[in-house]
Amino acid sequence: MKKRVTLKVIIFLCLAAVVYAGANIYNFSVSQDSDNADLSWTANGETSSMEFVIERKTSNTDYVNIATVKVNDTHSYQYQDRSIYKTTGNTYYYKVLLVDINSVNSGNLNILSSSNEKMLIPHISGIKNTWGSIKAMFR
């Protein structure tokens, strides 16, 4: 009986590894739209037990998680980072990670696939910079 249980566990783990091993992130891009950073990517092999974690850093900081995006049936994803207004002079770096949902809840990310790092140097006009200061006072 013990051998049957062990064999079932081994088969299950092998199947789980095959499912996760096929997940990949493609065509990751970052562009600026007004005061926002627009991220887009495609993926394949993702399942309902996975989600995407978006990470961002500046030249002087480490990566931090800024958002999660649920998987969908279209395999095409977008995220808009609206927190880069009034940031002329900063350089941002973004990554998208495909992770096991349970690992996000535990705080110990099980990364199944990762995008390449993409850089964005925002250019905000003087008028928008001033307006950003005014908006920030009322947040």
Secondary structure as UniProt FT lines:
FT   HELIX           2..21
FT   STRAND          24..33
FT   TURN            34..35
FT   STRAND          36..44
FT   TURN            48..49
FT   STRAND          50..58
FT   TURN            59..60
FT   STRAND          64..70
FT   STRAND          76..81
FT   TURN            88..89
FT   STRAND          92..100
FT   HELIX           101..106
FT   STRAND          111..114
FT   STRAND          118..120
FT   HELIX           126..137
//
